[in-house]
Amino acid sequence: MNGIGFNNVNLTDKGVYKILYLNKGEGLQPHQLETMFPVTKATIRSIVNGKSRKDCYGLFMKLAK
């Protein structure tokens, strides 16, 4: 790597997909998910609203149709 990367990433793609599934499929809210994952409620909100980890969000939404 050339020094540009994601050194602060606490979630793998698998974790992001799990958050999306639990929120979109099972109806869990971000405040419920924050106890299950090593990230803040704000980060979870950004993921489930498609503002961060857009690659995972886009693929999840495409497959969920």
Number of C-alpha atoms within 10 A of each C-alpha: 4 4 6 6 8 7 7 6 8 12 14 9 13 10 13 21 19 15 25 23 17 17 19 15 11 10 11 14 16 21 13 13 19 17 11 10 16 13 14 14 17 11 16 24 19 15 21 22 13 16 12 15 17 14 10 17 20 12 11 16 13 9 8 10 5
